[in-house]
Amino acid sequence: MQSNYTQTTCAACPVSRLTFFAVLLLVPLLAVAEPRVALVIGNSAYASGPLRNPANDADLMSETLKKVGFEVIERRDADQIAMKRAIQDFGARLEAAGPKAVGLFYYAGHGVQLEGRNYLIPTTAKIEREGDVEIEAVSADWVIAQMRYARNALNIVILDACRNNPFVRGLRSADRGLAMMYAPTGILIAYSAAPGSVAEDGAGRNSPYTTALSRAMLEVHEPLLEVFAEVREDVLAATGQRQVPGEYDEVVGGRHFFFTAPEKIAAAPTAVGGSTPTPGATPAPAAQPATSPTSTSSAATSGAAESESPGVLSSGMSWLASLFSSSGRPTAPGSATTQASAGTAGATHAGSAELRPAPPTVAAGANSRPGSGATTAPPEPMIAGTRALELFEMLGVPAAAIDASHSYPESAIRRSLESAPRHVRLGSTPEQIRSAVVLCRRYSSSCDYDDERLRSATLTPFQLDDFPVSVRAFRRFSEGAGYKTYAERVGYAYALKADGSYEEVSGGSWRNALKKHSLDEDSAVVGVTYQDALAYCTANRARLPTEDEWEYVARGPARHIYPWGDDPAPVARSMTIAPHVNDGPAEGIGGHYRGLSGTVWQWVNTTLDPRGEAGGAGGCCKVLKGGSWMEPNPANKRSATRRYSRPNITADEDSGFRCARNVAVWPDVDTWLSHLH
């Protein structure tokens, strides 16, 4: 390759020496790159319903994964025993690779969902009735179990198994495509097509999905979720919008993981010496140990979280950047100078060396000479240490770095709060539970709220949607993705009876408000299961909130009983028509939300049993929050109240949802800072 530079000047010589030093510096950092283990299975040679592309897809994926640093276990046209032993071998190698390892499972071939569970079909399977599936097929849950037992940092499951297949024809309970799966924190599950829909095998050598995935892994030098977003766009374009891939995201280290092979890290600094950089090449950070993107609770929730510390690689790269800055001599990582620089350059959480008292005030114009044209910036607002302490303690942010006798620039307080984990208390006190029982008994003889007892949680920044999802929004998703809800597939949903029980409504679904009410495009969508809600959020690059997240937004640090305060009046009213999603009082932190209480019960991503005890993946029930407009008892519309339903099969008249997203900065920081002035 011809260099872009025709001559080397003397000024470049010191930079070249720095480049050499930088490359040497990176050598020990490369040793911490995470081990990568993959299992790739491609089944094409079925006796019934052979497929052209899965074996080819598996070849392409194996080749791609090897290029980006994976040790790959490969199986082609495998029978059940071969598939099971390969999964077992994969789990053992992943566990042996250690806690920082990244695991990846890829399957192309026939798959079937039965009663909400996904099964991968071996080439020799003989399936003629429902009872044959468990015996002849391989449960996808086994892969998840092996990953969970390995206890490693990050896992990726990729299922290009939604192809239309002959095995569902004799199965009354089987549905098209695959079902949405639940997984422990730290696992991303990617589907070649939306749950309940069918993927295309493709007219060429490879399926549209695997073709796009291979390209993205090699060419898209972005974090994990951005790679799959690129895949989705490519597949939509290649299939004329007929196929919509999706991901179920419980990963935590995904923003630190790049498919780019670890050895490419050393390539970036060479550009400093004057050579032409490789187009699109970027350093590939190592995957970090898993921590939750959302919350850790003493009661089990689906997202456990702790704050992350920069790894050796990220801190080393920060120091490396200082070699080429104009600030003077580079400083070794961990030195006092480095720590001070980090404090002035960016945001860390409270308790870091960054939060420093303001320097003495200098009079305006004291540092400028007459006629110099220099202007003095207006003084930055200052926050008294006592006020800052109160705010940090209220939000559950560590405040060891704050001295009550000093004042701090507002910008320093902001930086310390923007991304700091919050240690919060949720649930109800014994007195609040007793008051709820007293209120409940005015309306019902069945009043038990012992499952609300206090719990602790740690939350990291997230954004909850302002409104529940409306019929209009869900219709756009359903029609755009060709998605059918569980109620539409089985032909019925459940309506609420006067005694509080539910009755089956044949033909009822979200499209007709379960035949019980007039359909309003601006009302909250109902008749959706947890899986349906998850499919919608995933397609919109979001997720369902955990119970801790939903309740924190609704109640705030003061733990108000309702999303607007402690007065039940706004929900102690009878309603004869479903409200719009933006009806009702201003709710939640900052009054930025609507419909948190008294609109629909809302699915959250927390698994418990009806006693409020922890439930694992596949446990009894998912939790719903908020209470619906059909609920006559205001005690059941409190923010701490829980309802429990089975996630796969419960589609009823008064259950909906809203989505949430992981964000870098808390969206309510301005709200809290405004209280300090």
VOGU-3710 file (C-alpha; in Angstrom, 3 decimals, decimal comma):
1> mqsnytqttc> 0,000/0,000/0,000  1,323/3,417/-0,894  1,718/5,779/2,014  -0,237/9,022/2,093  2,937/10,779/3,212  5,740/11,526/0,681  8,408/12,489/3,182  9,260/12,144/6,835  10,019/15,325/8,723  12,040/15,655/11,866
11> aacpvsrltf> 8,921/16,638/13,747  7,579/13,148/13,138  10,543/11,390/14,746  9,474/11,797/18,409  5,993/10,622/17,498  7,443/7,448/15,948  9,293/6,703/19,172  6,054/7,232/21,073  4,300/4,876/18,692  6,872/2,165/19,329
21> favlllvpll> 6,456/2,698/23,062  2,670/2,558/22,715  2,790/-0,770/20,890  5,022/-2,198/23,594  2,592/-0,895/26,173  -0,267/-2,804/24,573  1,495/-6,180/24,705  0,547/-6,972/28,333  -2,938/-5,579/27,743  -3,587/-8,123/24,992
31> avaeprvalv> -3,209/-10,911/27,527  -6,486/-9,897/29,207  -8,579/-10,337/26,019  -11,452/-12,666/26,830  -11,458/-16,345/25,746  -14,141/-17,070/23,132  -15,865/-20,436/22,697  -18,562/-21,216/20,128  -20,733/-24,162/19,119  -22,077/-24,074/15,545
41> ignsayasgp> -24,683/-26,598/14,356  -26,154/-26,678/10,849  -28,797/-29,272/9,956  -29,864/-29,601/6,313  -30,241/-33,300/5,411  -33,689/-33,986/6,886  -35,521/-37,058/5,622  -38,687/-34,991/5,832  -38,367/-31,379/4,694  -34,687/-31,111/3,712
51> lrnpandadl> -33,212/-27,610/3,661  -30,655/-26,244/1,237  -28,815/-23,667/3,293  -28,322/-24,516/7,019  -25,130/-26,556/6,499  -23,790/-23,780/4,261  -24,816/-21,207/6,868  -22,977/-23,148/9,564  -19,846/-23,251/7,384  -19,998/-19,488/6,854
61> msetlkkvgf> -20,590/-18,810/10,547  -17,748/-21,117/11,652  -15,352/-19,389/9,280  -16,493/-15,965/10,487  -16,218/-16,798/14,178  -12,715/-18,186/13,750  -11,685/-14,917/12,117  -12,851/-12,961/15,161  -11,076/-15,149/17,695  -13,497/-17,925/18,648
71> evierrdadq> -12,579/-21,534/19,299  -15,332/-23,262/17,303  -16,972/-26,659/17,860  -18,693/-27,676/14,626  -21,475/-30,151/13,874  -23,260/-30,745/10,558  -26,424/-32,776/9,932  -26,359/-34,017/13,511  -28,667/-36,567/15,096  -30,009/-36,096/18,619
81> iamkraiqdf> -27,115/-37,816/20,404  -24,529/-35,827/18,461  -26,331/-32,560/19,236  -26,634/-33,311/22,946  -22,999/-34,346/23,277  -21,882/-31,250/21,392  -23,897/-29,035/23,761  -22,369/-30,866/26,725  -18,850/-30,434/25,314  -19,546/-26,751/24,660
91> garleaagpk> -20,649/-26,201/28,257  -17,550/-27,920/29,631  -15,172/-25,892/27,442  -16,967/-22,661/28,289  -16,685/-23,342/32,022  -13,008/-24,255/31,671  -12,363/-20,990/29,810  -13,106/-19,066/32,987  -15,440/-16,308/34,202  -14,300/-13,756/31,586
101> avglfyyagh> -15,081/-16,052/28,663  -17,612/-15,240/25,946  -19,794/-18,120/24,747  -21,724/-18,248/21,471  -24,199/-20,871/20,233  -25,396/-20,797/16,626  -28,038/-23,119/15,183  -29,403/-23,268/11,638  -32,042/-25,811/10,712  -35,573/-26,774/11,612
111> gvqlegrnyl> -37,022/-25,711/14,956  -40,446/-25,881/16,524  -42,162/-24,263/19,498  -44,568/-26,286/21,589  -46,441/-24,813/24,567  -44,068/-21,863/24,655  -40,834/-23,904/24,567  -38,395/-24,093/21,669  -36,988/-27,349/20,294  -34,168/-27,835/17,779
121> ipttakiere> -34,802/-30,701/15,367  -32,074/-33,306/14,644  -31,896/-34,586/11,079  -33,060/-38,080/12,092  -36,053/-36,950/14,177  -39,362/-38,762/13,606  -42,072/-36,458/14,903  -45,670/-37,319/14,147  -47,451/-36,144/17,286  -46,890/-33,773/20,198
131> gdveieavsa> -45,617/-36,484/22,515  -42,739/-37,188/20,115  -41,200/-33,714/20,395  -39,668/-34,105/23,862  -38,272/-37,528/22,910  -36,980/-36,805/19,403  -35,902/-33,145/19,546  -33,378/-31,143/21,578  -34,673/-28,434/23,917  -33,076/-25,036/23,383
141> dwviaqmrya> -33,277/-24,613/27,158  -30,395/-27,078/27,484  -28,083/-24,591/25,806  -29,157/-21,866/28,237  -28,584/-24,247/31,159  -25,021/-25,046/30,033  -24,256/-21,344/29,777  -25,728/-20,688/33,191  -23,656/-23,472/34,779  -20,490/-22,078/33,154
151> rnalnivild> -20,992/-18,781/35,068  -19,085/-16,785/32,469  -19,374/-13,094/31,663  -21,290/-12,975/28,392  -23,213/-15,454/26,220  -24,875/-15,150/22,820  -27,471/-17,561/21,435  -28,291/-17,214/17,726  -31,243/-19,184/16,335  -31,708/-19,188/12,578
161> acrnnpfvrg> -34,292/-21,915/13,089  -37,569/-20,204/12,285  -37,825/-21,707/8,783  -41,231/-23,078/7,831  -41,037/-26,792/8,487  -43,095/-29,955/8,112  -42,923/-31,028/11,754  -45,739/-28,739/12,973  -48,416/-30,145/10,698  -49,521/-32,867/13,078
171> lrsadrglam> -49,016/-30,847/16,261  -52,152/-29,083/17,450  -50,332/-27,003/20,082  -47,381/-26,019/17,884  -47,079/-22,489/16,523  -45,234/-20,987/13,582  -41,682/-19,878/14,205  -40,077/-19,896/17,618  -41,257/-18,649/21,003  -39,563/-15,863/22,932
181> myaptgilia> -37,212/-17,446/25,482  -36,299/-16,215/28,952  -32,689/-16,301/30,016  -30,585/-15,371/33,046  -28,751/-12,069/33,098  -25,716/-12,057/30,826  -27,290/-13,809/27,817  -28,433/-12,320/24,518  -30,784/-14,449/22,419  -31,002/-13,446/18,757
191> ysaapgsvae> -33,735/-14,711/16,443  -33,551/-14,656/12,669  -37,263/-13,756/12,643  -39,681/-12,250/15,144  -41,251/-14,750/17,566  -44,193/-16,490/15,958  -43,066/-15,698/12,402  -41,072/-17,633/9,803  -37,618/-16,875/8,390  -36,572/-17,314/4,781
201> dgagrnspyt> -34,072/-19,990/3,737  -32,811/-17,741/0,947  -32,378/-18,153/-2,793  -28,567/-18,170/-2,690  -26,026/-20,289/-0,866  -26,839/-18,739/2,529  -29,904/-17,455/4,354  -30,450/-13,667/4,389  -29,951/-13,618/8,148  -26,644/-15,502/8,299
211> talsramlev> -25,312/-13,558/5,311  -26,028/-10,288/7,126  -24,697/-11,616/10,431  -21,370/-12,720/8,963  -20,850/-9,361/7,272  -21,727/-7,424/10,419  -19,388/-9,450/12,640  -16,469/-8,739/10,327  -17,216/-5,199/9,178  -19,275/-3,430/11,861
221> hepllevfae> -16,747/-2,347/14,477  -19,370/-1,441/17,058  -20,546/-2,935/20,381  -22,590/-6,130/20,402  -26,101/-4,671/20,200  -25,134/-2,328/17,373  -23,964/-5,325/15,356  -27,375/-6,971/15,654  -29,105/-3,689/14,847  -27,111/-3,599/11,601
231> vredvlaatg> -28,119/-7,205/10,891  -31,782/-6,313/11,346  -31,541/-3,458/8,843  -29,784/-5,663/6,273  -32,332/-8,475/6,581  -35,270/-6,092/6,308  -33,775/-4,697/3,109  -32,917/-8,125/1,671  -36,392/-9,584/2,303  -38,484/-6,562/1,368
241> qrqvpgeyde> -39,507/-6,011/5,024  -40,953/-9,560/5,230  -38,511/-10,819/7,859  -37,799/-8,903/11,080  -34,966/-10,287/13,237  -35,026/-9,532/16,944  -33,049/-9,972/20,132  -33,945/-10,696/23,726  -31,325/-8,734/25,624  -30,305/-9,509/29,203
251> vvggrhffft> -26,631/-8,848/28,547  -24,611/-6,536/30,734  -21,130/-6,498/29,223  -22,454/-6,055/25,685  -21,385/-2,452/25,374  -17,787/-3,576/26,048  -17,789/-6,512/23,650  -16,727/-6,202/20,012  -16,666/-9,102/17,554  -13,421/-7,666/16,146
261> apekiaaapt> -10,683/-10,154/16,994  -8,663/-9,279/20,146  -5,327/-9,254/18,299  -6,470/-6,246/16,242  -6,141/-3,994/19,274  -2,467/-3,359/18,527  -3,190/-2,116/15,012  -4,713/1,220/15,992  -1,653/3,046/17,404  0,397/2,495/14,219
271> avggstptpg> -1,605/5,238/12,529  0,096/7,755/14,813  3,432/7,063/13,210  2,154/8,214/9,827  1,009/5,019/8,110  -2,430/4,797/6,587  -4,915/3,220/9,034  -7,119/0,362/7,928  -10,548/1,799/7,036  -13,080/1,176/9,787
281> atpapaaqpa> -10,612/-0,525/12,148  -11,165/0,279/15,806  -9,722/-1,127/19,021  -11,674/-4,060/20,414  -12,234/-3,779/24,156  -12,279/-6,972/26,157  -15,596/-8,153/27,529  -16,104/-7,188/31,148  -17,511/-9,429/33,878  -21,265/-9,328/33,867
291> tsptstssaa> -23,101/-6,801/35,975  -26,726/-5,879/35,546  -27,846/-3,019/33,341  -30,689/-2,370/35,678  -31,069/-3,551/39,221  -30,017/-5,803/42,060  -32,688/-6,672/44,591  -32,732/-8,742/47,758  -35,893/-10,266/46,333  -35,143/-11,924/42,996
301> tsgaaesesp> -35,632/-9,710/39,985  -34,611/-10,443/36,442  -31,802/-7,896/36,342  -29,050/-7,895/38,969  -26,727/-4,877/38,914  -23,615/-3,452/40,461  -21,500/-0,547/39,314  -18,727/-1,419/36,913  -15,100/-0,505/37,386  -12,940/0,231/34,346
311> gvlssgmswl> -10,953/-2,862/33,403  -7,218/-3,005/32,844  -7,698/-2,606/29,120  -9,962/0,443/29,269  -7,757/2,260/31,763  -4,687/1,395/29,705  -6,278/2,788/26,560  -7,159/6,017/28,419  -3,535/6,412/29,460  -2,402/5,602/25,918
321> aslfsssgrp> -4,562/8,427/24,585  -2,723/10,856/26,856  0,541/10,037/25,074  -0,665/11,953/22,029  -2,413/14,831/23,750  -1,068/18,346/24,062  -1,107/18,267/27,841  2,554/17,392/28,213  4,285/14,376/29,722  2,231/11,153/29,833
331> tapgsattqa> 1,380/9,781/33,242  1,239/6,136/34,231  -2,158/4,610/35,019  -3,087/4,853/38,672  -0,827/7,805/39,410  -2,131/10,857/41,238  -1,874/12,979/38,100  -3,920/10,527/36,098  -6,626/10,452/38,752  -6,806/14,213/38,902
341> sagtagatha> -7,047/14,452/35,119  -9,837/11,915/35,054  -11,702/14,012/37,564  -11,726/17,084/35,395  -12,295/15,281/32,107  -15,356/13,152/32,675  -18,053/11,778/34,876  -17,584/9,122/37,512  -19,845/8,295/40,403  -19,788/10,063/43,717
351> gsaelrpapp> -16,972/9,136/46,007  -14,358/9,438/43,240  -11,454/11,852/43,333  -13,302/14,039/40,841  -15,653/15,817/43,249  -13,672/18,737/44,611  -14,692/21,934/46,424  -14,786/25,093/44,314  -11,636/27,266/44,293  -11,831/30,742/45,841
361> tvaagansrp> -13,890/33,179/43,782  -11,900/35,608/41,638  -13,335/39,052/41,060  -14,641/39,713/37,571  -11,934/41,121/35,306  -9,124/40,495/37,780  -7,182/38,410/35,264  -7,713/40,617/32,198  -5,899/43,806/31,163  -7,847/46,870/29,935
371> gsgattappe> -8,184/46,783/26,195  -7,268/43,099/25,913  -10,753/42,197/24,720  -10,919/39,383/27,265  -14,302/38,650/28,764  -15,147/36,914/31,996  -17,608/34,009/31,882  -20,534/34,301/34,269  -19,894/32,494/37,553  -21,099/28,887/37,666
381> pmiagtrale> -23,920/28,143/40,132  -22,585/26,769/43,391  -24,195/24,075/45,562  -23,703/24,110/49,327  -22,186/20,899/50,629  -25,051/20,406/53,064  -27,610/20,553/50,234  -25,545/18,216/48,071  -25,279/15,716/50,926  -29,048/15,707/51,374
391> lfemlgvpaa> -29,579/15,040/47,655  -26,983/12,275/47,441  -28,396/10,547/50,511  -31,963/10,820/49,197  -30,965/9,271/45,853  -28,882/6,553/47,479  -25,620/7,719/45,904  -22,400/7,399/47,987  -21,388/10,823/49,276  -18,038/10,182/50,987
401> aidashsype> -16,312/12,808/48,810  -18,630/15,636/49,877  -17,661/17,955/52,714  -20,651/19,747/54,221  -18,497/22,791/54,970  -17,638/23,415/51,299  -19,536/24,425/48,190  -19,296/22,651/44,838  -19,848/23,715/41,226  -23,180/22,485/39,906
411> sairrslesa> -21,362/20,845/36,987  -19,336/18,706/39,409  -22,489/17,616/41,244  -24,136/16,839/37,911  -21,227/14,694/36,705  -21,232/12,766/39,948  -24,954/12,006/39,707  -25,358/11,379/35,986  -24,288/7,741/35,879  -23,889/6,784/39,536
421> prhvrlgstp> -25,677/3,598/40,674  -28,496/4,287/43,142  -28,965/2,125/46,194  -32,676/2,292/46,962  -35,378/0,818/49,181  -38,598/-0,439/47,634  -41,712/-2,223/48,806  -43,879/-1,253/51,750  -43,235/-0,717/55,435  -45,317/-2,725/57,934
431> eqirsavvlc> -47,391/0,409/58,592  -48,030/0,936/54,869  -49,117/-2,691/54,524  -51,533/-2,356/57,464  -52,993/0,824/55,948  -53,403/-0,921/52,598  -55,319/-3,769/54,253  -57,653/-1,280/55,988  -58,330/0,464/52,663  -58,780/-2,832/50,812
441> rryssscdyd> -61,365/-4,158/53,264  -63,757/-1,381/52,316  -64,032/-3,106/48,942  -63,084/-6,756/49,473  -62,667/-9,460/52,088  -59,547/-10,814/50,354  -56,715/-8,469/51,340  -53,176/-9,819/51,636  -50,161/-7,634/50,854  -47,442/-9,409/52,833
451> derlrsatlt> -45,533/-9,981/49,582  -44,758/-6,242/49,486  -42,307/-6,263/52,371  -39,332/-3,931/52,086  -36,422/-4,873/49,837  -33,154/-3,249/48,766  -32,050/-2,774/45,173  -29,248/-1,164/43,191  -30,311/0,574/39,986  -28,201/1,813/37,108
461> pfqlddfpvs> -29,392/4,441/34,581  -32,484/3,537/32,567  -35,345/5,329/30,822  -38,954/4,226/31,294  -41,424/5,102/28,545  -43,710/8,017/29,402  -46,917/6,131/28,494  -48,167/2,563/28,215  -48,064/1,170/24,676  -51,218/2,174/22,795
471> vrafrrfseg> -53,332/0,159/20,376  -52,071/2,429/17,600  -48,402/1,759/18,394  -48,933/-1,991/18,743  -50,792/-2,088/15,424  -47,816/-0,489/13,652  -45,539/-3,159/15,123  -47,877/-6,064/14,358  -48,513/-5,064/10,775  -44,902/-4,114/10,091
481> agyktyaerv> -43,475/-7,366/11,470  -46,353/-9,661/10,558  -46,605/-10,533/14,233  -49,558/-12,415/15,714  -50,133/-12,427/19,469  -50,693/-15,564/21,486  -54,427/-14,821/21,686  -54,629/-14,492/17,909  -52,815/-17,785/17,399  -54,873/-19,850/19,854
491> gyayalkadg> -58,182/-18,076/19,144  -59,156/-16,791/22,586  -58,263/-14,448/25,453  -59,606/-13,842/28,951  -62,141/-11,256/30,117  -62,698/-10,079/33,682  -65,908/-11,199/35,407  -67,769/-9,269/38,093  -66,450/-11,566/40,841  -62,836/-10,891/39,856
501> syeevsggsw> -62,296/-14,181/38,043  -61,674/-14,552/34,308  -63,657/-16,174/31,525  -62,477/-17,332/28,110  -63,615/-15,182/25,173  -63,507/-17,042/21,877  -62,012/-14,854/19,151  -61,019/-12,163/21,662  -57,752/-10,328/21,082  -56,173/-6,888/21,191
511> rnalkkhsld> -57,688/-6,158/17,772  -61,245/-6,138/19,155  -60,681/-5,214/22,831  -61,692/-8,796/23,642  -65,190/-7,985/22,330  -65,957/-6,260/25,635  -65,355/-2,597/24,820  -65,179/-0,317/21,822  -61,688/-0,289/20,332  -59,861/3,025/20,754
521> edsavvgvty> -56,515/3,513/19,006  -55,266/5,805/21,806  -56,111/3,437/24,668  -53,555/1,027/26,083  -53,234/-2,218/24,175  -54,588/-5,236/26,094  -54,948/-8,943/25,415  -51,163/-9,381/25,248  -49,035/-11,917/27,078  -45,648/-11,190/28,591
531> qdalayctan> -44,072/-12,742/25,494  -46,077/-10,445/23,223  -44,949/-7,428/25,238  -41,353/-8,590/25,091  -41,543/-9,064/21,316  -42,796/-5,484/20,871  -40,106/-3,938/23,075  -37,353/-6,009/21,469  -38,440/-4,956/17,972  -38,189/-1,336/19,159
541> rarlptedew> -34,669/-1,838/20,519  -35,945/-1,687/24,084  -36,869/-4,131/26,835  -39,411/-4,568/29,579  -38,579/-2,838/32,869  -37,904/-4,797/36,012  -40,300/-4,397/38,904  -37,662/-2,414/40,793  -37,296/0,036/37,904  -41,025/0,470/37,373
551> eyvargparh> -41,716/0,979/41,066  -38,794/3,371/41,546  -40,041/5,669/38,780  -43,607/5,506/40,086  -42,794/6,201/43,740  -39,540/8,151/43,705  -37,037/8,115/46,572  -39,786/9,187/49,006  -41,688/5,950/48,234  -45,081/7,598/47,762
561> iypwgddpap> -48,025/5,219/47,880  -49,331/6,240/44,434  -47,451/7,675/41,444  -48,781/11,185/42,234  -48,520/11,090/46,056  -50,358/9,462/48,935  -53,959/10,463/48,165  -56,055/7,616/46,646  -58,693/10,012/45,277  -57,553/9,949/41,614
571> varsmtiaph> -58,133/6,178/41,419  -61,036/5,899/43,856  -63,516/6,454/41,058  -65,593/4,228/38,833  -64,866/4,195/35,108  -66,990/2,823/32,296  -64,569/3,358/29,426  -60,864/2,646/28,998  -58,771/5,817/29,422  -56,289/7,014/26,834
581> vndgpaegig> -52,643/6,353/27,583  -51,997/10,069/28,246  -55,045/10,588/30,488  -54,867/11,137/34,236  -52,666/13,138/36,592  -48,956/13,785/36,155  -47,187/10,815/37,690  -43,805/9,510/38,709  -40,501/11,293/39,201  -40,782/14,854/37,928
591> ghyrglsgtv> -44,411/14,327/36,860  -43,177/13,182/33,450  -45,310/10,029/33,205  -48,927/9,030/32,613  -50,837/5,823/33,134  -48,637/4,270/35,799  -51,709/3,581/37,908  -55,307/2,940/36,955  -54,836/2,427/33,214  -53,781/-1,217/32,718
601> wqwvnttldp> -51,844/-3,770/34,704  -48,349/-3,638/33,216  -46,001/-6,576/32,626  -42,528/-6,245/34,157  -39,511/-8,504/33,762  -39,488/-9,979/37,267  -40,160/-13,625/38,073  -41,687/-14,468/41,475  -44,157/-16,879/42,926  -47,427/-15,539/44,446
611> rgeaggaggc> -45,813/-15,349/47,880  -43,272/-12,841/46,565  -40,462/-15,381/46,724  -37,744/-15,652/44,096  -38,555/-17,643/40,991  -35,916/-18,780/38,523  -36,130/-18,860/34,755  -39,238/-20,864/33,967  -40,664/-20,142/37,452  -44,350/-19,709/38,131
621> ckvlkggswm> -45,141/-16,172/37,274  -44,194/-12,796/35,953  -45,236/-9,710/37,910  -47,637/-6,984/36,737  -47,816/-3,511/38,278  -50,121/-0,519/38,416  -53,706/-1,771/38,574  -56,196/-1,277/35,758  -59,132/1,061/35,181  -61,405/-1,969/35,702
631> epnpankrsa> -60,018/-2,580/39,197  -62,570/-1,256/41,747  -60,240/-1,520/44,754  -57,864/1,491/45,074  -55,572/-0,544/47,338  -54,728/-2,648/44,294  -53,661/0,430/42,338  -50,858/1,354/44,718  -47,370/1,408/43,216  -46,140/-1,422/45,448
641> trrysrpnit> -49,007/-3,799/44,594  -48,180/-6,935/42,636  -50,251/-9,169/40,425  -48,925/-12,533/39,227  -49,633/-14,225/35,884  -48,131/-16,922/33,727  -46,043/-15,262/31,010  -46,761/-17,632/28,125  -50,526/-18,001/28,197  -52,125/-15,099/30,066
651> adedsgfrca> -53,680/-12,621/27,626  -56,496/-10,753/29,303  -58,737/-7,734/29,197  -56,811/-5,394/31,459  -53,118/-6,243/31,019  -50,740/-4,136/28,918  -47,189/-2,837/29,217  -44,630/-0,111/28,608  -40,974/-0,467/27,602  -37,668/0,661/29,111
661> rnvavwpdvd> -34,160/1,269/27,788  -30,656/1,271/29,185  -29,120/4,759/29,009  -25,766/6,285/29,935  -27,180/9,132/32,044  -30,110/9,214/34,465  -32,959/11,129/32,766  -34,042/12,789/36,026  -30,789/14,551/36,949  -32,111/17,983/35,939
671> twlshlh> -35,232/17,388/38,020  -33,204/16,760/41,168  -30,719/19,572/40,550  -33,608/22,006/40,196  -34,521/21,263/43,810  -31,169/22,639/44,963  -31,812/26,200/43,731
//
